[in-house]
């Protein structure tokens, strides 16, 4: 159900973008570098990251990013994403876009050794670690507002779908970027 709602929202944003095309002025070749902070909803953790965005066409932007979900309950995750945005300018300062792309998630589980397994004092400091790597599909939507000529502030909702439901992750993110 959750996936259907997210897919529906993306479809609505895409349709809204097609009606807003006539307001869009060309920005081919524009780049930005941003810092991202947010909340990973499923793992209930703080998320930090960075991205680079490049407009390959007036309305199409490539957006690779790296997001790190801080450790919570012995789990931390690194996401490496390759996304595309279809831009729709609402006003001269506001742009909205759907998000679509691929992502690789590297989940790292760390747990301390059980009390029964402690044989020496060194065992107290050992941890059991396991890393799971999954490829997923990124879906979502976002918007940004030009604060100054070079500074943009934006927000996104993204969902990383994988083949195993337990590895899916929804995120709410805020981005501050420098455009050049």
Buried (B, 14 or more C-beta within 10 A) or exposed (E): EEEEEBEEBBEEBBEBBEEBEEEBEEBEEEEBEBEBEBBBBBBEBBBBBBBBBBBEEBBBBBBBBBBBBEBEEBBBBBBBBEBBBBBBBBEEEBBBBBBBBBBBBBBBBEEBBEEEEEEEEEEEEEEEEEEBEBEBBBBBBBBBBBEEEEEBBBBBBBBBBBEEEEBBBBBBBBBBBEBE
